[in-house]
């Protein structure tokens, strides 16, 4: 067994941050397994391509035979599974890809990993980990009070979160039934460099830069707990390396904001860095639009388990992380154009107008 870690979805937002963190701070060779959908893009991992400990395998996790080949070839010590369809609005418009990739894809990986694990000697078996990276959305919606813990009941609201809940359950079952050494994590809303431009943060930035209306779904009072992506990447590697087998860990930024507060924060930074031509505050671009169907009111994470057991805490504050993120997008508009290339025109997604897939 080698000092090799598989990272699925490392051409995407969080996966690429994990790959960068492993390459910068650890000794492992990183094999990025990514089929490059619209949200996974070569432009996101370009700087890593020439790294001596980085390998890119363009493989779809729905392709079991290809996965078997990768396990046999690279003999990894762990797999961090981040490849997923992740956008709630897209899951409302077309749930099929979410079922195929997030559920069937995870099942394929579990079986390929189990077959590989069964062929390892005892020492290598004790080192091996299957880390499933998931979301706090599996727990559904909170009211104004309370926090999600690892024991919160699963109550997913969207096709996306239901598919992630299903994959969480599969991973847990492969531990209980087959003894596959798994760890799981459920995180809050990530933000930072390389986030695909359909998510709230980059939407706000790109709308402001174009002087277009900033679409705020419904009242804008929905609350999310914002976690800087590099803090998350650090947490994930810590969980993979030191988390207890069969256990799940919640990862959150301890930075709750409602959507209007997020828009206000980003607009204030842009007022300073890119003031509008007529001097008007960017906030005037806010437009309340029809709410997302099944829109969860509030997510908030109790991250005390990972803090107390593994010693992880977020380092970035909401203010410092937001500023870094806005600055990164201002400096990387070329990346935005390259990843968009015809796949997303900035229009509204996820209105559930009655079409079925
Ligand atoms: O244009 C927008 N206007 C708006 O008001 C968009 C894109 C979003 N919103 C709202 C909806 C949510 O309340 O902002 C909030 C954040 O929306 P998203 O960026 O779509 O994230 P969310 O639905 O909260 O899910 C995210 O966090 C959990 C990720 O996309 C998931 O993959 C992750 O599991």
Boltz pocket constraint, residues with backbone or C-beta under 6 A from the ligand:
constraints:
  - pocket:
      binder: B
      contacts: [[A, 86], [A, 87], [A, 88], [A, 89], [A, 134], [A, 135], [A, 136], [A, 137], [A, 187], [A, 188], [A, 189], [A, 190], [A, 198], [A, 199], [A, 200], [A, 201], [A, 203], [A, 215], [A, 216], [A, 217], [A, 218], [A, 222], [A, 223], [A, 224], [A, 259], [A, 292], [A, 296]]
      max_distance: 6.0
